[in-house]
Amino acid sequence: MPRRKALLIGINYFGSNHQLNGCINDAMNIREYLVRDRGFSPAPHDMVIMTDAPENRGTPFEPTGANMMAAFRWLVMMNNPGDSVFLSYSGHGAQVKDPDGDRDSGFDDTICPVDFVTHGQIDSDTLHKALVSPMNPRARLTVLFDCCHSGSAIELPYVYRPDSHGQVNLIDNVKQGAHLLNATVNLFHGGFSASKMSEAKAIIGGAQTFFASLHHRPDGPVNQDGLGEENFVEDWKNEGKDVWMFSGCADNQTSADTSIAGAATGAMSYGFIKTMRENPNQSYIEVLLNTRALLKQQYQQIPQLSVGGEYQLRQRVAVLLNFVTWTGKRCNN
C-alpha cells in the first residue's frame, strides 16, 4: 500500500538574538491541517515534528543540524511507487556566497538549524542531495518552506515564472527598494545601539541580494505552463524526481513573521492552509496564485512554486488529497 509520511520543523530560536515567534505554531498548525483535513496519520512512524520547545532539548526532536539531516534521511528513505511525503520548515532562511558560480545572484539559499551559529547553516546544494536525489521517481515529495530567501532552497530545476520574473515587475522592485530605505531610516531614528546594528546587518544583507537580483533577473524562456529552467552546475533536471515546493518568497525577498487572531504564525504557512481549506481540490498553480493573492493584501513577499521536472501544473495537489500584525522577518543575514 502507498504510504504517506510527514516531517514538520518549526524553530523559534528561543533566547537568542535571532528569536522568532510563530515557527513552532506553524509546525503545529500544519500538523492539525494534515491530520484533520487530509487524513495523515499522526503516529510517530508516519509523522515527525521537530521544534526547539524546551521539552525537546537534547532529544532527537531538537532541530539541530545533525538531527535535521537524520530526519531528512528518514523522510525520503525507502520510498516506494505511489508514496507521498510532505516536508514543512518554518524558521530562519539566509544566503551564503555561491561556491559553484552557477547562481546568477552570486548566493546560495540556506536554512538555519537551531545551532546554526556554532555548527553552520544547511545550504541548498546539501538540501537537494539529502531530500531530492534519494527520492523514488515514482513517489512524490511536496515541500512548504516558510522562511526568507527560499525560492531556490532545495535547488529544483524549474520554477514558475510566467513573465520571466515570477510576477515581480518594475513596480514591485520600486516598492521593495522603498521598503528597504524606510526600514533603514526607521531603524536609526533616535540614535545607534548594538541591537540596532545587528538589525542593520540583516537590512544591508537584504539590500545586497535585492540589488544583485536587479542585475541578474531570470530572463530565460518558459514553456506553455510558465515553467522556466533554473541555472545549476549539477544536472538536476535529468534526475526526473516528482518534487514540488511552495516557498514563502523569492530568493531576494524576506518572509513575514505575523500574528493572526492573536496567535503568532508565518504569513506563508497561514496563507497556504487558508487557501487549501477554502478549496481543497485546487491545482498546484491555483494554490500558488491564490496564496499570492491572499498575501499581496498585506505583505511584499511573493510565494514561489518550483518543480523537479516539467510537470503539468494544472494537476491537483494530490499529496494533500488521500493555510494581521507585522512582527518581524524570517531571515538571518
N, C-alpha and C positions, 0 to 999 in steps of 0.2 A: 504494500500500500504506500502511495506517496506520503511523505512526511512534511510537516511544517515546523520550523524552528525559528526562534527569535532571540536576538541579543540586543538589549536596551541599555544604553550608557548615559548617565547624567552626572556631571561634575560641577559642583558649586565652588570648589577651591576654598573651603572654609578657613577663615583666619589668615588668609594671605592677602597680598596687595592686589591680587587678581580676582577677588571674590565676585561671584555671580549669585543671582537669587533664584532663578527659575529652572535650572537644568535638571535637578532631581525631580521636580514636579513634572517636567517634560517626560522623563522616563516613566513615571507612574501614570501619567495621562495616556501615553502611548500603550502601556500595558493594559489599562482599562479598555481602551478602544479596541485593541486586538482581541482581547478575551470576550468582552461583552458584545461588540458589534460584529466581529469577524470569526468568532468561534475558535480562536487559537487556544491551545492548552497552556495553562499556567504552571504545569508540572515542571519541576526543576530540570528534567531531562529534555524538555521541549523549549523552555524559556529561561534565559539567564538575565538577571538585572544587576548591573554594576553601578554603584554610586559611592560617593565619599561621605555618606552618612556615618556618624560615629560608630555605629554598631558593625560597620564593615571594615574598620581599620584592622590591618594585619591579617585579613582573610582573603581568599581568592576572589572575593567580590569587590574588593577595593580597586578602583580603576587606575592602578599604576601602569606604567608602560609594559612591564613584563606580564602582568595579569591580563591586560587588554590583548596583547599578542596571543596569549594562550587561549583567550576567549574567541578570537578570530579563527584560530585553528579549529576549535570545537564547532563553530558555526558552519564552516564550509567543508569539514572533513566528511568523507563517505556519503556525499550527496548522490542520490540515485535519480534516474529519469523521472520527471514529474514532481520532484521535491520543490517546495517553495520556502525560502529562508528570508528573514527580514532583519535588517540592522538599523538601529537609530542611534545617533550620537548627538548629545547636547553638551556644549562646553566651549572652551576657547578654541578658535582657529587662528592660525598665523601663517606667515610665509618665511621661507629661508631662501638664500641665494641658490639658483638652479645650478647644480654641478655639471649637468649634461649639455647645457647650452641649447636645449630643444624648446624651451618656453620663450615665446616672444617677449613676455614681460620681464624675463630675467629672474623669475621667482618660482619656486615650487610651493604648493599649498601644504599645510601641516595641520595636525590636530595635537592637542596638548593634554597628555595624561596628568593626573593629579600631582605626579612627581616630576613634571617636565623641567622644573628649574634645575634639579640636580641630575636627572637622567636623560634629559633631552626630549624633543618633540618627535612625532611619528610623521615622516614625510609621505607625500603622495605616491612615490615610487614604491616605498615599502608597503603601503596600504594596498596598492594594486596587486603586488606579488603575494600578499597574505590573504586577500579576500577574493580577488577576481580570478587570478591564474589557476587556483586549485579547483574552481567550480566545475562540476559536471556540465558540459554544454547543453544538456537537455534538462537541467534544473534551473530554477530562476531565483536570482537574488535581487531584492528591492531594498534600497538604501535611502534613509532620510537623515541628512546632516543639517543640524541647526547650529551653525557656527559661522564665523567670519571667514572670508577668503576660501569659500568651499566649492566653487564651481568645478574645479578640476581635482578635488581632494582625493579621488581614487583613480585618476587618470583613465577615464573611459574615453574611447577613441572618437565618439561622436557626440555632438551637443546640439540642442535645438536652438537655432538662431535664424528665424525666417527672414530677417532683414540684415543678416550677416553680423549683427551686433547683439543678438539676444534681446532685441527690442530696447536697446539703450541708444537713444538718439542724441542730437546736439542739445536739446532742451534738458535731457537728463544729465548730460555732462555739466552744463552750466549750473544746474541745481546742486549737483554733487560738489562742485568747486565752491559754490557759495556756502554750502553746509560746512565744509572744512574750514573756510575762512571765519565763519561765525563761531564755530567751535573754538578756534584759536583765540579769537577776541574775547569771548565769554570766559574762557579758562583763566586768562591772566588779568581779568578785571579785578582790581583790588590788590594786585601785587603777586610776587612769586612765592612758592613754597616747594618743599621737597615732593609732596604728594602731587602738586600741580605739574612738576617737571616729569614725573612718571607718566601722568596722563598725556602730557605734551608729546612724549616719545611715541605713544600709540597714534596720536593725530598725525605726527610727522611721518610715521611709517605708512599710514593710510594714504597720506598725500603722495608719497613716493610711488606707491603702486598705482594710484589714480593717474598721476601724470605719465607714468610709464605706459599705462594702458592706452592713453590718448595717441601715443606714437606707434602702438602695436595692436591696432584693432584687428580682429579676425575677419579678413576680407575674402576668404576662400569661398568656392562655390558651395551651394547647398542643393540637396535633392528635392524631389517633389513634396516631401514631408517637412522640409525646412531643417533637415539634419546636415550639419557641416562637420567636416573632418577636423579633429584636433591634431596638433603637432607634437609627437613624442618620438624620441630616438628609438624606443623599443617598438616592435611591430605588434602593438596591442590589437589592431583592427583585425588581424588574421587569427586571433585566438577563438573568435566565434562564441563568446560567452554571453548568456542571456542575463544581462545585468542592467538594472535601471536605477538611476539615482536622482532623487529630488534633493536639491540643496537650497539653503536659505538665501543665497545671494551669489552674485558673480565673483570671480577671483579677486577683483579690485574693490569689493564692497564689504561693508560690515553688517552683521545681523543684530537685531534688537533683542534685548532682554527686557520684557514688558510685564505689565500687571493687568490681568483680565478679571473683573469682578472681585478684586481684592487679592487674587492669588497670582504669585509670580509664575511666569511661563515664558517660553520663547515665542516670538512672533510667528516663525515658520511652523513650529510644532502646532501651535494653536490654529493657524490658518489651514494647515493640511488636514487636521482632524475635522474641523468645522466644514471644510469643503467636501470631504468624503461622507460625512454624516448627512449633509443636505442632499446628496445624490450618490448613493453607493455604487451605481453602475456606470460611472464615468470612465472614459478612456484616459490613457496617460496624458495626452495632450490637453484634454478638458480639465483634468485635475490641476495641471500646471497653470493653465490660463486663468482658471477660476481662483486659484490660490494667489496668483499675481494680482488679480483684480481686487481681491479682498485686502491684501497687504498695501496696495497702492493708495488706499484711502488714508493711510496714516504714516507709512514708512517709505524710505527711499530704496530699500533693498529690493532686488528683482530676483525672485526664485528662478532656479535653473533646472533643466532636465537634461541629463546626459545618459548615453546608452552604450552598451557593449558592442552593438552592431547596427547595421542599417535596417532596423526593425520598423514595422508598421506602428506608428504612434496612435492610431485610432483604435487599437485593441484595448479592451477593458483592463483595469488593474486587477489581473487575475489572481495575483498573490494575496490580495485582500478580499477576494470573493469567497471561497471554500477553504479638523482639525481643526480706552486703553491709555495705560500711562507709561511714558518713557522712563526707564531707569538706567539704561546702560547699553553697551555693545559687547558682542561676543567675539572679541578679537584680542590678540595679545602680540604686540609688535616689539 
